[in-house]
Each structure stands twice: as structure tokens, then as C-alpha cells.
Amino acid sequence: MIKVKQIIPSDSVAVSSGVTLGGKAAEVAAWPLNPDGDPLTLVASINCSKIKGDIKTSCIPSEGVLYIFSTYSKTDYFLENITYSGDPSELESILSGYTLVVLGEGGVFQDSPVASIPEVATELKNRQIKDEDFPVFSMISDFAPHGMIVPETLMLDYAFVSQLYSGDFSEPFKDIFYLSDAVGYLFLKKDGSGEGLFFVQTG
């Protein structure tokens, strides 16, 4: 059995787990654009100091907020730009900027130039999953979930931190990863720099 922290969307503004879904502003020098020149959508933010105790890995920076961005469109097909299923060319596409992980350490907030996912606070709930389970919910974990495709070379430098389930997002963004049952995975560099990688896989 693997112990994880399930990320559960909450209606309470008093909840402060450190993980927030959506949002319309981020601490970035300029709002990020993908290689096509389209503004990315803010998917989630993670307060590093608040979740530091919920995950044993040393890859979480001591301070700052991690902002997770992704390409998104209500009308155009974009799944292939954010999906990684093991093909090196897919990883190149991800790294080129179709998704982005940024560590904000204080500074000026920039507002999103595109329609934003409604900001939702979350709770963290202890949950156990079997080693062979395919978890289809948002969570923080010390271990990469079963069924995820990740090359060993990537795991040399990066550690798994979290997965975000598309269906956990508010309407009309349950297709934030194009499919309502798609899952996005967050990895961070093991050196604690906050440098990260975010990609999507589908069943």
C-alpha cells in the first residue's frame, strides 16, 4: 500500500492546504506564452512551505510558490502538445514551452490575459492506494503512481510530486487537459531549485 495525500477541491475559503486549483494571477515577470504565441493557462499553484511537511522528498523548495501552466483552448486541438507518452519528440514539445512550471519567490503579480480557471482552495486527505492501482484523482505523493510512463533517465534528475486530475477542475474547465479523464503530472528537479516539468497522459 502507498500512502498519498488526496487533493480535494473545497468550497471553504478558510481552507489553506497550500494547493490551489486555477487562478487569474501569478508572480511572473511576464505572462508565459507557448511556442505558438498563445498565453498559457494557470492550472494550479503550490505554496512550497505549506506542503513541505506533506512530502518527504527534498525537491520541494523551502519558500516560494510553484505555478503550473499549460496550453489550453476551448476550440482548438492541443492534446498532442501537452502529452508525453515516452516519445522523445513529445518531451521536446513539452520542454519547448507548451507547459511550464515557474517558482515565484515574491514580486509583482501579472494577471492572465485569457479566461482563467476559477480559483478553488483544496484540502489534503490521507489516502492509501494499492501498488497496482491506477489512481484517477488529484494527489501529492512521494511515489510516482502505477501506470505512468516515465523514462529512467528523467528520474535521475527529477522526482514525482503531484498529479492533477482533469475532472477535479471547475466547470467549464473539466477539459483543462483536453479530456475530462486525463491526468497531469508534476515533477521537480531533485536539487530543490524549483525547476519543474509538467505533462499529461491519458488512459
Stockholm file with secondary structure:
# STOCKHOLM 1.0

chainA/1-203         MIKVKQIIPSDSVAVSSGVTLGGKAAEVAAWPLNPDGDPLTLVASINCSKIKGDIKTSCIPSEGVLYIFSTYSKTDYFLENITYSGDPSELESILSGYTLVVLGEGGVFQDSPVASIPEVATELKNRQIKDEDFPVFSMISDFAPHGMIVPETLMLDYAFVSQLYSGDFSEPFKDIFYLSDAVGYLFLKKDGSGEGLFFVQTG
#=GR chainA/1-203 SS CEEEEEEEECSCTTCCCSEEECCSEECCSSCCBCTTSCBCEEEEEEEHHHHGGGCCCTTSCSSSEEEEEECCCSSSCCHHHHBCSSCHHHHHHIIIIIEEEEEECSCCCEECSSCCCCCEEEEEEEEEECTTCCCCSCEECSSCCTTCCCCHHHHHHEEEEEEEEGGGSCTTCTTTTSSTTCEEEEEEETTSSCCEEEEEECC
#=GC SS_cons         CEEEEEEEECSCTTCCCSEEECCSEECCSSCCBCTTSCBCEEEEEEEHHHHGGGCCCTTSCSSSEEEEEECCCSSSCCHHHHBCSSCHHHHHHIIIIIEEEEEECSCCCEECSSCCCCCEEEEEEEEEECTTCCCCSCEECSSCCTTCCCCHHHHHHEEEEEEEEGGGSCTTCTTTTSSTTCEEEEEEETTSSCCEEEEEECC
//
